[in-house]
Amino acid sequence: MAETTGMPGSDGLEQVAVFCGKCDCGCPTLFVDAAAPAERRIVLTDDFGQRVQMSADQFGSLLDEAKAGRLDGVATPTT
């Protein structure tokens, strides 16, 4: 479940959601960088210090795919 804050950080990123949030290990986090070029405005960080930047259109496409269920198998553990 994602936790939201909506408060801009000192780096100019506005935190939108934290995925997991049940620990203190640096959970994946979604940000909006209003100062970034449009093609890099959405920022997703992970707990390994990596980040992905994409446009709002690209992120919207990702959301559409998730809502349609096409990403469901990705989160299903394989045994």
C-alpha positions as a Markdown table, in Angstrom:
| # | Residue | x | y | z |
|---|---|---|---|---|
| 1 | Met | 0.0 | 0.0 | 0.0 |
| 2 | Ala | 1.3 | 3.5 | -0.8 |
| 3 | Glu | 1.6 | 6.2 | 1.8 |
| 4 | Thr | 1.3 | 9.8 | 0.5 |
| 5 | Thr | 2.7 | 13.1 | 1.8 |
| 6 | Gly | 2.6 | 15.7 | -1.0 |
| 7 | Met | 5.3 | 17.8 | 0.7 |
| 8 | Pro | 8.2 | 19.2 | -1.4 |
| 9 | Gly | 11.6 | 18.1 | -0.1 |
| 10 | Ser | 14.8 | 20.2 | 0.1 |
| 11 | Asp | 15.9 | 18.8 | -3.2 |
| 12 | Gly | 12.8 | 20.2 | -4.9 |
| 13 | Leu | 11.1 | 16.8 | -5.3 |
| 14 | Glu | 7.5 | 16.5 | -4.2 |
| 15 | Gln | 6.9 | 13.1 | -2.6 |
| 16 | Val | 3.7 | 11.6 | -3.9 |
| 17 | Ala | 3.7 | 8.0 | -2.6 |
| 18 | Val | 5.8 | 5.6 | -0.6 |
| 19 | Phe | 5.3 | 1.9 | -1.6 |
| 20 | Cys | 5.6 | -0.4 | 1.5 |
| 21 | Gly | 6.3 | 2.1 | 4.2 |
| 22 | Lys | 6.3 | -0.6 | 6.8 |
| 23 | Cys | 10.0 | -0.5 | 7.5 |
| 24 | Asp | 12.8 | 2.0 | 7.7 |
| 25 | Cys | 14.8 | 0.5 | 4.8 |
| 26 | Gly | 14.3 | 3.1 | 2.1 |
| 27 | Cys | 11.1 | 1.9 | 0.4 |
| 28 | Pro | 10.4 | 2.7 | -3.3 |
| 29 | Thr | 9.1 | 6.2 | -3.5 |
| 30 | Leu | 7.3 | 8.2 | -6.2 |
| 31 | Phe | 8.1 | 11.9 | -6.7 |
| 32 | Val | 7.2 | 14.8 | -9.0 |
| 33 | Asp | 10.1 | 17.1 | -10.0 |
| 34 | Ala | 8.3 | 20.3 | -11.1 |
| 35 | Ala | 11.6 | 21.9 | -12.1 |
| 36 | Ala | 12.7 | 19.0 | -14.4 |
| 37 | Pro | 12.1 | 18.9 | -18.2 |
| 38 | Ala | 8.7 | 17.4 | -19.0 |
| 39 | Glu | 10.2 | 14.2 | -20.2 |
| 40 | Arg | 11.9 | 13.6 | -16.8 |
| 41 | Arg | 9.3 | 15.0 | -14.4 |
| 42 | Ile | 8.1 | 11.8 | -12.7 |
| 43 | Val | 10.8 | 10.2 | -10.5 |
| 44 | Leu | 10.6 | 6.7 | -9.0 |
| 45 | Thr | 13.4 | 5.7 | -6.5 |
| 46 | Asp | 14.1 | 2.3 | -5.1 |
| 47 | Asp | 15.6 | 1.1 | -1.9 |
| 48 | Phe | 19.0 | 0.4 | -3.6 |
| 49 | Gly | 19.6 | 4.1 | -4.4 |
| 50 | Gln | 18.6 | 3.9 | -8.1 |
| 51 | Arg | 16.1 | 6.1 | -9.8 |
| 52 | Val | 14.0 | 6.1 | -12.9 |
| 53 | Gln | 12.8 | 9.4 | -14.5 |
| 54 | Met | 9.9 | 9.5 | -17.0 |
| 55 | Ser | 7.3 | 11.8 | -18.5 |
| 56 | Ala | 3.8 | 12.1 | -17.1 |
| 57 | Asp | 2.6 | 10.4 | -20.3 |
| 58 | Gln | 4.9 | 7.5 | -19.8 |
| 59 | Phe | 3.8 | 7.2 | -16.2 |
| 60 | Gly | 0.2 | 7.4 | -17.3 |
| 61 | Ser | 0.8 | 4.5 | -19.7 |
| 62 | Leu | 2.3 | 2.5 | -16.9 |
| 63 | Leu | -0.8 | 3.2 | -14.7 |
| 64 | Asp | -3.1 | 2.2 | -17.6 |
| 65 | Glu | -1.3 | -1.1 | -18.0 |
| 66 | Ala | -1.4 | -1.8 | -14.2 |
| 67 | Lys | -5.1 | -0.9 | -14.0 |
| 68 | Ala | -5.8 | -3.3 | -17.0 |
| 69 | Gly | -4.2 | -6.1 | -15.0 |
| 70 | Arg | -1.3 | -6.6 | -17.5 |
| 71 | Leu | 1.3 | -6.2 | -14.7 |
| 72 | Asp | -0.3 | -8.6 | -12.2 |
| 73 | Gly | 2.0 | -11.4 | -13.0 |
| 74 | Val | 5.1 | -9.3 | -12.2 |
| 75 | Ala | 4.2 | -9.2 | -8.5 |
| 76 | Thr | 3.3 | -12.9 | -8.3 |
| 77 | Pro | 6.1 | -15.0 | -6.7 |
| 78 | Thr | 7.2 | -17.9 | -8.8 |
| 79 | Thr | 7.9 | -21.2 | -7.1 |
